[in-house]
Amino acid sequence: MKNIAIFASGSGTNAERIIKYFKEKGNVKINLVLSNRKDAYVIQRAQNQNVPVIYFSKETFYNTKDLLIILEEFSIDLIVLAGFLLLVPEYMLKAYPDKIINIHPALLPKYGGEGMYGIKVHEEVIKNKDKESGISIHYVNERYDEGKIIFQAKCPVDKGDTPELLAEKVHKLEYEHFPVVIEQLLLNMS
């Protein structure tokens, strides 16, 4: 049995999709959802799926190792960032080398980095008249969106697309591919 913790800061649509995907599988369990925002809707989504939720402050994340103790208690094998906006601290990267992954709503290395998330990414893609966009699933390192890319999927940016329409296309790619890529990574883990 492989155990996953999901870190999320927002509405939690990807987190919910991942939880539901693995609910039917016997070899993977979403043990925990962690959020740095008390008002994040991901908390409600996780609770609706009977997944334990832990809220933590930015100070706790950066100035203590309390979360590592919790992750160890839940026997976490893989950490999945799904709309999580804080930079992962070095102590956590060292404790989980190549076991923390993130999804980004663009084709990295373009449109990555601090402050590049959600609709902001899609606005930049449209503004720059790119012909395609997509998703990047990557390992997390000490810099935003610069870890080794694991998987990318593309979608066209059509004439007349708004940032909101592009976001819908990208969300479809996220929902389709993120759980499958996670499952493949877990199968390859020793």
Secondary structure by P-SEA (a helix, b strand, c coil): cbbbbbbbccccaaaaaaaaaacccccccccbbbbcccccaaaaaaaaacbbbbbbccccccccaaaaaaaaaacccbbbbccccccccaaaaaaccccbbbbbcccccccccccccaaaaaaaaaaacccbbbbbbbbbccccccccccbbbbbbbcccccaaaaaaaaaaaaaacaaaaaaaaaaacc
